Amino acid sequence: MDRPNDRPLDIVMASHIVREMICFPEREIGPVLGGPTAYCAVIAAKLGARVGIVTPVGDDMPEALLAPFAEVAVDTRGLYRVGPHSTNSLLLYDARGDKQILYPQRAPAIRLADFPPAYLEARAMHIAPMDYDVDVETLRALRTHVALLSGDLGGYGGAHSSTHPDPREQRDPKALRALVGLFDIVRASLEDCRHLLGEIRDAPDTLPGRFVDWGAKIGIVTLGDQGAAVATRESTFTVPALPGKVVDTTGAGDSFSAGFLVEYLRCGDALRAAWFAIAVARHVIGGTGGVVARRMPTRSDIEALLTSHPQPFR
């Protein structure tokens, strides 16, 4: 009988984690642990998945900020220290809730050689860069190893990125089509889509279908307080956001991604996974403080939340 640690991981998350400052008009939070990989790893692990991370950190990353990984038993063989600087981010929200991200310092890009060999045997891998920190060459290499490859477009020209496609690229997004085709599951926010595709003239719920047309098996566009739109090769549907108090929307999209992957690996059904993911995001935005274990839900938390709301597959 195999020991638990001999089994492949369920999900590996790869991108830069960040030492983050979050600035609202009326308050400032930080420094806190942030970044899509940090959010996704801690959430997925607390939901019960066996999770590993691949990320470089610098000498400026305090050990105390890394504590949430140990608290939820994230495998950190792929977390390595290199150089003086982690990726540091400054997340600025204006009075309307729109955000701007600045990167005063950056860690080196992630390459295939940075992945522990055992990580390439994981059931799924999620690539969610802050700002192109996993390049297309590395993605192509990973594609030959990984059974289920998931990606977030926020760091590939979307809202997290320091540069965005110009109008010509938005009209004829050849590079984006090729990128999307490398993934089995692709998620973007509506804000990401505006950066990547320019003015959105079509109904937002049609956007995930573009990702499927470009080669993904599942396309997802999260729509903030309107929920999420999902397309597969067989169907398209939307799931509404769940009601409740919103304290901090930082990490909402990453929460959806983590919840979706965990549940999709469990049941193989995109609709069930999307409802589960909506509930995970609902739970996370009800708290604040960056990536801390106490902010993140357990599976029982999510199951309790979903029992109080109608679901289309019942």
Secondary structure, 3 states (H helix, E strand, C coil): CCCHHHCCCCEEEECCCEEEEEECCCCEEEEEEECHHHHHHHHHHHCCCCEEEEEEECCCCCHHHHHHHHHCCCEEEEEEECCCCCEEEEEEECCCCCEEEEEEECCCCECHHHCCHHHHHCCEEEECCCCCCECHHHHHHHHCCCCCEEEEHHHCCCCCCCCCCCHHHHHCCHHHHHHHCCCCEEEEEHHHHHHHHCCCCCCHHHHHHHHHHCCCCEEEEECHHHCEEEEECCCEEEECCCCCCCCCCCCHHHHHHHHHHHHHHHHCCHHHHHHHHHHHHHHHHCCCCCCCHHHCCCHHHHHHHHHCCCCCCC
